[in-house]
Amino acid sequence: MSKSPPSVGISSTFPKTMPAEHAALPVWNAENWFYEDWPVGQKIRSLRRTISEGESMQFNALVTDMHPYVADDIFATTDGQFGKRLVAGAFVFSAGLGLVATNCINAFSYGYDRLRFIKPVFIGDTIYAIRTNIEKFPKYKELGLCRASYEVFKGEGELVLYCEHLQTVKYQNPADFTEKTQR
C-alpha cells in the first residue's frame, strides 16, 4: 500500500488542438504540481531495466561516442582496465534519470550539479534509480528552485552514479513569495 497520494496522470493539460473529450483525459506520466506542492524529503524508486548491447551502441552512434571502451569489444576485453565493454556514462546518466523522470508542466530543468560516475556499468547490467527531494527555495518572481538527488544503482544496490538536479518550478501563488525571492 502506498503512503503517498497519486500524482501521475490525475489531471490534463487541456490542449486546444484536439477534441475536447480527448483534451480532458488525464495525461499519462505528467504532473501539474507547483513549488508549494513539492515535498522535501520525498523519495521515489524506479522500475529496473537491463541495458542491451543494441541500445548501448545506438546511443554511442547517436552522440558519436566511439571510444574503444564502449565500442570495441576486442580492445575492452584484451587491453581495457575492466575486461569488458562499458556502457557510456552519458547513457547511464540519461537512462538512469529517465527511469524516474516525469513530465511536470510547471517545472523546467535549471541544470545538474555534483555528477559523478562512481562505478562502471557494463552491457547486460540492470539499473534502477532513486530520486530524493533535497531542498527548495524561492528564487525568482514567478519561479522557485527545487533540488533533487538522483542515485543510479546496478544489480542489487551497487551505486554507480550520483547527481543533483535543479529545476525552476512555478509558484501556484507568486504573491506569497514576493519578499522572499533572490531576484
C-alpha positions as CSV (number, residue, x, y, z in Angstrom):
1,M,0.0,0.0,0.0
2,S,1.3,3.4,-1.0
3,K,1.8,6.1,1.7
4,S,1.8,8.9,-0.9
5,P,-1.2,10.2,-2.8
6,P,-1.1,9.6,-6.6
7,S,0.4,12.4,-8.6
8,V,0.8,11.0,-12.1
9,G,-2.0,11.0,-14.6
10,I,-4.6,12.8,-12.5
11,S,-5.1,15.9,-14.5
12,S,-4.9,17.2,-18.0
13,T,-3.2,20.0,-19.9
14,F,-6.4,20.7,-21.9
15,P,-4.8,21.3,-25.3
16,K,-6.9,23.3,-27.7
17,T,-5.7,21.4,-30.7
18,M,-7.6,18.1,-30.1
19,P,-11.2,17.1,-29.5
20,A,-12.4,18.3,-26.1
21,E,-13.2,14.8,-24.8
22,H,-9.5,13.8,-25.6
23,A,-8.1,17.0,-24.1
24,A,-10.0,16.4,-20.8
25,L,-8.4,13.0,-20.3
26,P,-5.6,12.7,-17.7
27,V,-2.2,12.8,-19.3
28,W,0.0,9.7,-18.6
29,N,3.3,10.4,-17.0
30,A,2.6,14.0,-16.5
31,E,2.2,16.0,-13.3
32,N,1.0,19.5,-12.6
33,W,2.4,20.2,-9.1
34,F,3.7,23.6,-8.2
35,Y,6.6,24.8,-6.0
36,E,4.3,24.8,-2.9
37,D,3.4,21.1,-3.5
38,W,7.0,19.7,-3.8
39,P,7.7,17.6,-0.7
40,V,11.2,17.9,0.7
41,G,12.4,14.5,1.8
42,Q,10.2,12.5,-0.6
43,K,11.9,9.5,-2.2
44,I,10.8,7.6,-5.2
45,R,12.3,4.5,-6.9
46,S,12.1,3.5,-10.5
47,L,11.5,0.1,-12.1
48,R,14.6,-1.7,-13.2
49,R,15.9,-2.0,-16.7
50,T,18.6,-4.1,-18.3
51,I,20.9,-2.3,-20.8
52,S,21.4,-4.2,-24.0
53,E,24.2,-4.0,-26.5
54,G,21.9,-2.7,-29.2
55,E,20.7,0.3,-27.2
56,S,24.1,1.0,-25.9
57,M,25.6,1.1,-29.4
58,Q,22.6,3.1,-30.7
59,F,23.3,5.7,-28.0
60,N,27.0,5.7,-28.9
61,A,26.3,6.2,-32.6
62,L,23.7,9.0,-31.8
63,V,26.2,11.0,-29.8
64,T,29.2,10.0,-31.8
65,D,31.0,8.3,-28.8
66,M,33.1,5.5,-30.3
67,H,35.6,5.3,-27.6
68,P,37.2,1.8,-27.5
69,Y,35.9,1.2,-24.0
70,V,32.3,1.4,-25.2
71,A,32.6,0.4,-28.9
72,D,35.5,-2.1,-29.3
73,D,34.9,-5.5,-27.7
74,I,38.5,-6.7,-28.6
75,F,40.1,-3.7,-27.0
76,A,37.9,-3.7,-24.0
77,T,38.4,-7.4,-23.3
78,T,42.2,-7.6,-24.0
79,D,43.6,-4.1,-23.2
80,G,40.8,-2.4,-21.2
81,Q,41.0,-1.9,-17.5
82,F,37.7,-3.6,-16.8
83,G,38.0,-6.7,-19.1
84,K,34.7,-6.0,-20.9
85,R,32.9,-3.2,-22.7
86,L,31.4,-0.3,-20.7
87,V,28.1,1.4,-21.2
88,A,28.9,5.1,-21.9
89,G,28.5,7.2,-18.7
90,A,26.3,9.7,-20.6
91,F,23.9,6.8,-21.4
92,V,23.8,5.6,-17.8
93,F,23.0,9.2,-16.8
94,S,20.3,9.6,-19.4
95,A,18.7,6.2,-18.8
96,G,19.0,6.4,-15.0
97,L,17.4,9.8,-14.7
98,G,14.8,8.9,-17.4
99,L,13.7,6.0,-15.2
100,V,12.3,8.4,-12.5
101,A,11.5,11.4,-14.8
102,T,8.0,12.6,-15.1
103,N,6.7,15.5,-17.2
104,C,5.7,18.3,-14.8
105,I,4.2,21.1,-16.8
106,N,5.2,23.6,-14.2
107,A,8.9,22.6,-13.9
108,F,11.9,23.3,-16.1
109,S,15.4,22.0,-15.9
110,Y,17.9,24.5,-14.5
111,G,20.9,22.2,-14.6
112,Y,22.8,19.4,-12.8
113,D,25.4,19.6,-10.1
114,R,27.8,17.0,-8.5
115,L,27.6,14.5,-11.3
116,R,29.8,11.5,-10.5
117,F,30.3,8.2,-12.3
118,I,31.1,6.1,-9.3
119,K,31.4,2.6,-10.7
120,P,31.4,1.2,-14.2
121,V,28.2,-0.2,-15.9
122,F,28.6,-3.0,-18.4
123,I,26.4,-4.2,-21.2
124,G,23.8,-6.5,-19.7
125,D,23.8,-4.8,-16.3
126,T,20.4,-4.0,-14.8
127,I,19.9,-0.5,-13.4
128,Y,17.4,1.4,-11.3
129,A,17.2,4.9,-9.8
130,I,16.1,6.6,-6.6
131,R,15.2,10.3,-6.6
132,T,15.3,12.2,-3.3
133,N,13.8,15.7,-3.0
134,I,16.6,17.6,-1.1
135,E,15.6,21.2,-0.8
136,K,13.7,24.1,-2.3
137,F,14.0,27.9,-2.0
138,P,12.3,30.9,-3.6
139,K,14.4,32.3,-6.4
140,Y,12.6,34.5,-9.0
141,K,9.3,36.4,-9.1
142,E,7.4,33.5,-10.7
143,L,9.6,30.5,-10.0
144,G,11.3,28.8,-7.1
145,L,14.3,26.3,-7.3
146,C,14.0,22.7,-6.3
147,R,17.0,20.4,-5.9
148,A,16.7,16.6,-6.0
149,S,19.4,13.9,-5.9
150,Y,19.5,11.0,-8.3
151,E,21.2,7.8,-7.4
152,V,21.5,5.2,-10.1
153,F,22.2,1.6,-8.9
154,K,23.1,-1.6,-10.7
155,G,22.3,-5.1,-9.7
156,E,21.1,-5.4,-6.2
157,G,22.1,-2.0,-4.9
158,E,25.6,-1.1,-6.1
159,L,25.7,2.7,-6.5
160,V,27.1,3.6,-10.0
161,L,26.1,7.3,-10.5
162,Y,25.1,10.3,-8.3
163,C,24.0,13.8,-9.3
164,E,21.7,16.6,-8.2
165,H,19.1,18.2,-10.5
166,L,17.9,21.7,-10.1
167,Q,14.6,22.7,-11.5
168,T,12.8,26.0,-11.7
169,V,9.2,25.5,-10.7
170,K,6.2,27.8,-11.0
171,Y,4.6,29.1,-7.8
172,Q,0.9,28.5,-7.5
173,N,0.7,31.8,-5.6
174,P,3.6,34.1,-6.7
175,A,2.4,36.8,-4.3
176,D,3.3,34.6,-1.3
177,F,7.0,34.8,-2.3
178,T,7.3,38.5,-3.2
179,E,9.6,39.4,-0.3
180,K,11.5,36.0,-0.3
181,T,12.9,35.9,-3.8
182,Q,16.5,36.5,-4.7
183,R,15.6,38.4,-7.9
